[in-house]
């Protein structure tokens, strides 16, 4: 069953380091099929105590999308209960917050995704703004989403 992409949900990894490959490994350890996010925005740390400054703000592909306006069965993410089958998941690597480079990359990515998938900026949500995020007391993505939406 296909559903039109309606939302983009923004997350933070709750880790000081990582990459799409690492998150894929973490999610598989939980028994998931693959990484739950469609895009990952790196900070400088790809491994603990291994900083590669040029990586700060790099955007990695996670779970594949085919680029049409629908989420197919094989594209359904695992990032926000109640939204997975109709949303794109974007995750920034970080614990307390985002680097400036990550925020700039996030804004550019969100603009491109909103344009490509015809998503109004009001439908770009932080995980804490979803029903499941509220129920779990989430602060993820540790960003002021009103300010992010104002940039779109």
N, C-alpha and C positions, 0 to 999 in steps of 0.2 A: 504494500500500500504506500502511495506517495502522498506527502503533504507539502504544501507550499512553505518555503522558508518564511517565517513570520518574525523571528527574533534573533538577536545576537546576545549571548550571555557572556559577560566578562568575569573572569576568575583570577585568583592569585594562587600560586602553587603551595604556599605555606612552607616553603623550603628556601634556604639561602642560596642554593645552587640547583642546577638541573638543565635539562634540554628536552626536546621532544622524545629523543631516544630513551632518556632516563625515565620520563613520565610513562612512556609505553611499558617499560620494564616494571615500574611500580604498579601500574594498573593491571598488568598481567599477573603479578603476584597476588592481587586481590581476586583473581579469577575472572577478570574481564577479558574480552576478546582482543582488545588493543587499546591504545591511548583513547581517552574519552573526549579530548579536545581536538578541534579542527586546525587550530593555529596556536603556536607557542611563541611568546616574545621573550627572548633571552635577556638576562642581565650579564654581567661580566664573568660569572662563575659557572663553568660547565661541569665541574667536579669540585668536591670540597677542596679548598685551599689551592685551586688551580684556576687562576684568573687569566682570561684572554680579553683584554679591554675592548678590542675591536668587535667582539660579539655583542656588546651592550646595545640592545635595541634591535638586534637581528630577529627576523620573523622566520620561524620554521613551520613547515607543514606537519600536521599531525594526522588525524583521521582524514582519509581522502574525501574530497567533494568533486563531483563531475562538472560543476559550473552551471548546471541548469537551475531553474527556479524552485526545484523540488528536492526534498530529502528522500532519497531512496532507502530501502531496507539496509543496504551495506554502508550507508553514510550516516546512519543514526548515531549520534554521539552518546556519551555517558558522562554527563556533567551537571545536569540540573533536572531533577525529577519533575515530570510534568511538562517539560520543554524539549526533551531530547529529540523527539521525532519531528520537530518543527523549528529547530534553532541551530545556529552555528555557535560553537564554543570556542572562546579565545581565552588563553591563560598566560599570565605574566609570571615569570620566575621571580619569586620574592617571598618574604615573610611579613614584614611590617608595612612595606610600601613599594613603590615603583621608582626606578631611576628616571631622570628627566628624558634620557634617550628612549627608554621603554614607553613613556607616556607619549612622546612624539610619534613613535612607531605605531602605538595603539590608535591614535587619532587618524593617522594616514590609512591604516588597515580598515578601521571602522568606516571611514568615508568611502573607501573603495568597495567594501562589502555592501554597504547601504545602497550605493549606486548600482552595483551589479545585480543585487537580489531585490531591489525595490523595497527596501525596509525603511520605514520612517524612523527618524532619530528617537522618537518616543518609545520605540520597540527595542532599543539598545538598553539592556538592563545589567546591573551588577547582580551577582548571585544573591546577595542579601536582599534584593528587591523582588525575588521570586517567592512564591508561596512556600516552597520547601526550604529556601534559604532563611526566610523569616521564622519558620517553625523551628529551625535548628539554631537560631540566634547567630547566624553568620554575619561577618563583617566583610567577607570576601566580595570584591577584590581590593579592599582597603583603598578605595578611590572615591572621591565625591562624584557620583555619576551624573548629577545635575550639571556640574562643571564640564564633564566629558561631553555630555549631550549638547551643551552650549557651543562647544567647539566644532560640532558636526554641522 
